[in-house]
Each structure stands twice: as structure tokens, then as C-alpha cells.
Amino acid sequence: MVRNKKPHTLCGTPHHHTSTLAEFVCTPSAQSSHRPPDNMAPGSPSNESAGDPSLDSTQDDTLVLIRQELSMISTQMLTKADTGGLPRELRAAIKEEITALRADLTAMEVRVEALEMEAQASCSQHQAAEQATTRQENLLLYLRRQVEDLENRSRRQNIQIRGLPEPNTAPLQETLKFLFWQILGQECLAEIQLDRAHRALGPQRLDGRPRDILCCFHAYSLKERLMTAARDSESIHFRGVDVALFQDLSGLTLDASNMRNKILLALAESTSQFTRNTHTLVLSLSLSLSLSLSLSKM
């Protein structure tokens, strides 16, 4: 008896059938209906084992359980539309947020650049104002020194007399002429000519000390002779009191002189050695400090 031969197929690219999940989870009857015919000869051991009913039932039960599990998993899985739609929404939201952030960053960058430009302009203006203020301070200091020099020049013929008691019933100029005669000598009495003489402005002191007397000489040479003689004498005693003569100076010069004396006293107490240059430096420093203090009080 001739066995059934397989039909000849045309050579070519085989067509692969892709099974779907629905085909895999279909019923066993549908799968058994498509089972290909068995070509094995009867009586072979494989055909005998395949024909065992208990083994077939066990395999069918296992396949049923697997299909049930896969069916449950497939129902719980998201579809492609769901899995594709969610990331698109997220991407769109993130894109919108990034676009908004970029716009905010651009606006902030523009504002920061504007603020930096304004800060640079303000810094330049501040530096210019600071330089102008420094120039004005230097100019004011220079003008103040010039005014001080002019004030001292206007006082060059004045002397300040301290110690004469008040009130004095005698005319002040006559009393001063007798004082100057005592200092210079009797031969110069006729040469003394005073333009004015008066007490320092202000009320009398409560402690009883007499106010200073300001005296202006008509001749500068006579004033210098008098001051030289007063410096050469150790003390001047007139009508029972000690009298001192000073050069009439501006308030700024007096402040600088007082400050200079304080600095020199501090240097002397510290046993520091200083020369003429040091003395000049101290004088310049005291003058600058007094000018600064006077400007700060204005």
C-alpha cells in the first residue's frame, strides 16, 4: 500500500504567520480543529503515547489555565492608544512649562541687563560726583587758607593785651601809651600813634578775669619794635599786675596753634626726638586738622 506523499510546494520565500494573543487564548476545540493530520505510521510508540486519554486531558487543563491567566493579564494591560496618549500629554505640558520658563528667563535677562547698565551708569555718576566733591573740598580748603592769610594780614598791625584790669576810669589809649612807654622807653612816647583800642567783644566774665584788649597801631614798624621788646623781656609788670602781649591772629590760626602745642606736648611726653623738619610737619598737620574741623562745623 502506497503512503500518502506530501504535495510539492513552490520554492520561494515562506510566509510566516504571526499569531495574535486572541488566537493564542482561543478554545481548545478551535485549536484541535486546525491540528494537522498525523502522518506517523500506526503502531509506533509516539502515536501510542499521544493517544493516551489521561495525558491529553492533563495537557488540555494546563492550556486552559494558561489561557485564563493570559486573558486576565491582557484585560489589565493598557491599550496602545492609552500608552501613547499619556506621554504626549505629559510632553505637551512639559513643553508649555519650558516655553513659559524660557520666556520668563528671557524677560529676567533683559531686566538684569537693564539693571546692570543702570548700575554702571549710577557708579560712573557716583564716581564723577565723588571726584567733583573732592575737588570742591580741596578748593574750599584752599580758599579757606587764603581767607585765613588775608585775615591775618589785616590783623598784622594789631596786638592783643591780656591782664589789664577793668573797669578802668582812665582813657584806654592813654593807659596803653604809658604801658608801651614802659616797655620801649620814654623817648618813643611821642611816636606812639594808635588807630583804635578796645576791649574784646562780649560781656564781662563771671569769674572776674578781665577781657583782652585789642590795639591797632598806625605804624607796623612800631608794633614790631614793641613785640620784639616784649618777647625779650621775661615778664611785664604794670600798675601791680602782670601783663602779656600777643599777636592778634585769626581763630583758625589759633586753633591750629593749640593743636600743634598738644601734638608737641604728646611727642615730648613720649620722649621722641624731633628736628626742625618734624616741627614744620607737625605745624602743617595741625593746620590741616584745624581746617578740617572748621569745615566740618560749617
Contacts in CASP RR format, 6 or more apart in sequence:
PFRMAT RR
TARGET T0000
AUTHOR 0000-0000-0000
METHOD contacts of the structure
MODEL  1
MVRNKKPHTLCGTPHHHTSTLAEFVCTPSAQSSHRPPDNMAPGSPSNESA
GDPSLDSTQDDTLVLIRQELSMISTQMLTKADTGGLPRELRAAIKEEITA
LRADLTAMEVRVEALEMEAQASCSQHQAAEQATTRQENLLLYLRRQVEDL
ENRSRRQNIQIRGLPEPNTAPLQETLKFLFWQILGQECLAEIQLDRAHRA
LGPQRLDGRPRDILCCFHAYSLKERLMTAARDSESIHFRGVDVALFQDLS
GLTLDASNMRNKILLALAESTSQFTRNTHTLVLSLSLSLSLSLSLSKM
4 39 0 8 1.000
21 70 0 8 1.000
21 74 0 8 1.000
24 67 0 8 1.000
24 70 0 8 1.000
25 67 0 8 1.000
25 70 0 8 1.000
25 71 0 8 1.000
25 74 0 8 1.000
26 67 0 8 1.000
28 60 0 8 1.000
28 63 0 8 1.000
28 64 0 8 1.000
38 47 0 8 1.000
38 50 0 8 1.000
40 46 0 8 1.000
40 47 0 8 1.000
41 47 0 8 1.000
49 55 0 8 1.000
50 56 0 8 1.000
137 295 0 8 1.000
140 295 0 8 1.000
141 291 0 8 1.000
141 295 0 8 1.000
144 252 0 8 1.000
144 291 0 8 1.000
144 294 0 8 1.000
144 295 0 8 1.000
145 287 0 8 1.000
145 291 0 8 1.000
148 250 0 8 1.000
148 252 0 8 1.000
148 253 0 8 1.000
151 250 0 8 1.000
151 252 0 8 1.000
152 249 0 8 1.000
152 250 0 8 1.000
152 253 0 8 1.000
155 247 0 8 1.000
155 248 0 8 1.000
155 249 0 8 1.000
155 250 0 8 1.000
156 220 0 8 1.000
156 223 0 8 1.000
157 195 0 8 1.000
157 216 0 8 1.000
157 217 0 8 1.000
157 218 0 8 1.000
157 219 0 8 1.000
157 220 0 8 1.000
157 223 0 8 1.000
158 214 0 8 1.000
158 215 0 8 1.000
158 216 0 8 1.000
158 217 0 8 1.000
158 223 0 8 1.000
158 247 0 8 1.000
158 248 0 8 1.000
159 214 0 8 1.000
159 215 0 8 1.000
159 217 0 8 1.000
159 223 0 8 1.000
159 226 0 8 1.000
159 227 0 8 1.000
159 245 0 8 1.000
159 246 0 8 1.000
159 247 0 8 1.000
159 248 0 8 1.000
160 212 0 8 1.000
160 213 0 8 1.000
160 214 0 8 1.000
160 215 0 8 1.000
160 245 0 8 1.000
160 246 0 8 1.000
160 247 0 8 1.000
160 248 0 8 1.000
161 176 0 8 1.000
161 179 0 8 1.000
161 212 0 8 1.000
161 213 0 8 1.000
161 214 0 8 1.000
161 215 0 8 1.000
161 243 0 8 1.000
161 244 0 8 1.000
161 245 0 8 1.000
161 246 0 8 1.000
162 210 0 8 1.000
162 212 0 8 1.000
162 213 0 8 1.000
162 243 0 8 1.000
162 244 0 8 1.000
162 245 0 8 1.000
162 246 0 8 1.000
163 210 0 8 1.000
163 212 0 8 1.000
163 241 0 8 1.000
163 242 0 8 1.000
163 243 0 8 1.000
163 244 0 8 1.000
164 175 0 8 1.000
164 179 0 8 1.000
164 210 0 8 1.000
164 213 0 8 1.000
164 238 0 8 1.000
164 241 0 8 1.000
164 243 0 8 1.000
165 210 0 8 1.000
165 241 0 8 1.000
166 199 0 8 1.000
166 204 0 8 1.000
166 210 0 8 1.000
166 211 0 8 1.000
168 175 0 8 1.000
172 197 0 8 1.000
172 198 0 8 1.000
172 199 0 8 1.000
172 213 0 8 1.000
173 194 0 8 1.000
173 197 0 8 1.000
176 194 0 8 1.000
176 197 0 8 1.000
176 213 0 8 1.000
176 215 0 8 1.000
177 189 0 8 1.000
177 192 0 8 1.000
177 194 0 8 1.000
178 238 0 8 1.000
179 236 0 8 1.000
179 238 0 8 1.000
179 243 0 8 1.000
180 188 0 8 1.000
180 192 0 8 1.000
180 226 0 8 1.000
181 188 0 8 1.000
181 189 0 8 1.000
181 192 0 8 1.000
182 236 0 8 1.000
182 238 0 8 1.000
183 226 0 8 1.000
183 229 0 8 1.000
183 230 0 8 1.000
183 233 0 8 1.000
183 236 0 8 1.000
184 225 0 8 1.000
184 226 0 8 1.000
184 229 0 8 1.000
188 222 0 8 1.000
188 225 0 8 1.000
191 219 0 8 1.000
191 222 0 8 1.000
192 217 0 8 1.000
192 222 0 8 1.000
193 217 0 8 1.000
193 218 0 8 1.000
193 219 0 8 1.000
193 222 0 8 1.000
194 215 0 8 1.000
194 216 0 8 1.000
194 217 0 8 1.000
194 218 0 8 1.000
195 216 0 8 1.000
195 217 0 8 1.000
195 218 0 8 1.000
196 214 0 8 1.000
196 215 0 8 1.000
196 216 0 8 1.000
197 213 0 8 1.000
197 214 0 8 1.000
197 215 0 8 1.000
197 216 0 8 1.000
198 213 0 8 1.000
198 214 0 8 1.000
199 211 0 8 1.000
199 212 0 8 1.000
199 213 0 8 1.000
199 214 0 8 1.000
200 211 0 8 1.000
200 212 0 8 1.000
200 213 0 8 1.000
200 214 0 8 1.000
202 211 0 8 1.000
204 211 0 8 1.000
205 211 0 8 1.000
214 248 0 8 1.000
217 223 0 8 1.000
217 226 0 8 1.000
226 245 0 8 1.000
227 245 0 8 1.000
227 247 0 8 1.000
230 236 0 8 1.000
230 245 0 8 1.000
235 242 0 8 1.000
236 242 0 8 1.000
236 243 0 8 1.000
236 244 0 8 1.000
236 245 0 8 1.000
237 243 0 8 1.000
249 257 0 8 1.000
252 290 0 8 1.000
252 291 0 8 1.000
252 294 0 8 1.000
255 290 0 8 1.000
255 293 0 8 1.000
255 294 0 8 1.000
256 283 0 8 1.000
256 286 0 8 1.000
256 287 0 8 1.000
256 289 0 8 1.000
256 290 0 8 1.000
256 291 0 8 1.000
257 286 0 8 1.000
259 286 0 8 1.000
259 289 0 8 1.000
259 290 0 8 1.000
260 282 0 8 1.000
260 283 0 8 1.000
260 286 0 8 1.000
260 287 0 8 1.000
263 282 0 8 1.000
263 285 0 8 1.000
263 286 0 8 1.000
264 279 0 8 1.000
264 282 0 8 1.000
267 274 0 8 1.000
267 278 0 8 1.000
267 282 0 8 1.000
274 282 0 8 1.000
END
